[in-house]
């Protein structure tokens, strides 16, 4: 199982909205592995989409699609400390986790040059640069 730890960011707060961001010392941790089905859960019991509508699943599947590899399923455990809808980048953390997690196994060919920048708008770059 792959572990991806992504920080919160300041990119959605204050006068630098969507243009300036720093990584904060608050993290979501995601545990991911390929599976024959979709199994998605959260460690703290919070509601997270447990089907194909899950943002992390969608981003990981997009990476697989771009690389031309079918993805039959995903086992995903979300340990979320970044509060949702508070401007701290919880959606950015999910997008980054899907991108990093899908590439981590090393079984996929590298993403085309510049693709990560197109998938991740500027407000996600602080999270991407500080991801474990």
Phi, psi and omega per residue, in radians:
X1 nan 2.414 -3.123
X2 -1.643 2.422 3.068
X3 -1.940 2.232 3.093
X4 -2.169 2.159 -3.129
X5 -2.006 2.112 -3.032
X6 -2.161 2.302 -3.121
X7 -1.418 2.774 2.923
X8 -1.226 2.840 3.095
X9 -2.336 2.870 3.093
X10 -1.659 0.133 -2.960
X11 -1.142 -0.369 -3.108
X12 -1.835 0.352 3.140
X13 -2.202 2.584 2.968
X14 1.250 -2.877 -3.020
X15 -1.211 -0.277 3.127
X16 -1.645 0.400 -3.064
X17 -0.801 2.129 3.108
X18 1.061 0.264 3.107
X19 -2.330 -0.474 3.137
X20 -2.198 2.304 3.116
X21 -2.646 2.488 3.001
X22 -2.172 2.601 3.078
X23 -1.312 2.473 -3.131
X24 -1.903 2.919 -3.107
X25 -1.561 0.938 3.116
X26 -2.503 2.246 -2.935
X27 -2.276 2.619 2.821
X28 -1.834 2.409 3.092
X29 -2.054 2.332 -3.092
X30 -2.146 2.356 3.095
X31 -1.986 2.120 -2.990
X32 -2.340 2.545 2.958
X33 -2.748 2.659 3.074
X34 -1.115 2.594 -3.109
X35 -2.626 2.921 3.072
X36 -1.452 -0.159 3.141
X37 -2.477 3.065 3.096
X38 -1.684 2.046 3.103
X39 -2.243 1.863 -3.076
X40 -2.210 2.268 3.123
X41 -2.547 2.925 3.107
X42 -2.150 2.448 -3.067
X43 -1.246 -0.505 -3.082
X44 -1.690 0.124 3.110
X45 1.375 0.079 3.106
X46 -1.222 2.744 -3.140
X47 -1.325 2.155 2.971
X48 -2.293 2.487 3.101
X49 -0.996 2.311 -3.068
X50 -1.931 0.416 3.136
X51 -2.364 -2.814 -3.093
X52 -1.147 -0.167 3.107
X53 -1.424 -0.126 3.123
X54 -1.127 2.244 -3.062
X55 -1.073 -0.677 3.127
X56 -1.134 -0.785 3.090
X57 -1.025 -0.815 -3.114
X58 -1.047 -0.741 -3.137
X59 -1.196 -0.733 3.104
X60 -1.098 -0.762 -3.138
X61 -1.107 -0.656 3.112
X62 -1.077 -0.719 3.097
X63 -1.078 -0.807 3.117
X64 -1.044 -0.789 -3.141
X65 -1.033 -0.779 -3.129
X66 -1.100 -0.633 -3.133
X67 -1.458 -0.048 3.093
X68 1.312 0.430 -3.141
X69 -2.020 2.268 3.106
X70 -1.216 2.533 3.068
X71 -2.076 1.921 -3.071
X72 -1.417 -0.418 3.139
X73 -3.112 3.141 -3.097
X74 -2.685 2.284 2.949
X75 -1.708 2.168 -3.037
X76 -2.404 2.230 3.025
X77 -2.070 2.168 -3.101
X78 -1.838 2.182 3.052
X79 -1.985 1.622 -2.925
X80 -1.802 1.983 3.034
X81 -1.830 -0.235 3.088
X82 -1.427 2.098 -3.140
X83 -1.177 2.491 3.110
X84 -1.392 2.679 3.081
X85 0.952 0.635 3.117
X86 -2.149 0.138 3.103
X87 1.379 0.287 -3.111
X88 -1.810 0.186 3.003
X89 1.448 0.579 3.115
X90 -1.125 -0.648 3.086
X91 -1.192 -0.673 3.079
X92 -1.081 -0.710 3.117
X93 -1.058 -0.698 3.125
X94 -1.163 -0.746 3.136
X95 -1.095 -0.801 3.131
X96 -1.103 -0.743 3.136
X97 -1.056 -0.741 3.118
X98 -1.096 -0.748 3.139
X99 -1.158 -0.878 -3.104
X100 -1.190 -0.793 -3.109
X101 -1.087 -0.699 -3.134
X102 -1.201 -0.522 3.139
X103 -1.522 -0.338 -3.026
X104 -1.078 -0.629 -3.078
X105 -1.068 -0.389 -3.127
X106 1.414 0.028 -3.135
X107 -1.547 -0.121 3.127
X108 -1.759 2.601 3.019
X109 -1.173 2.739 3.138
X110 -1.035 2.568 3.061
X111 -1.120 2.604 3.083
X112 -0.986 2.606 -3.114
X113 -0.946 2.289 3.102
X114 1.417 -0.066 -3.075
X115 -1.146 -0.696 -3.128
X116 -1.030 -0.658 3.116
X117 -1.148 -0.599 3.113
X118 -1.301 -0.611 3.126
X119 -1.286 -0.578 -3.049
X120 -1.964 1.769 3.075
X121 -1.035 2.964 -3.039
X122 -0.950 -0.602 -3.089
X123 -1.263 -0.133 3.083
X124 -1.732 -0.178 -3.035
X125 -1.150 -0.587 3.120
X126 -1.101 -0.713 3.114
X127 -1.163 -0.730 -3.127
X128 -1.125 -0.754 -3.085
X129 -1.167 -0.462 -3.067
X130 -1.838 0.166 -3.096
X131 -1.289 2.402 3.053
X132 -1.389 nan nan
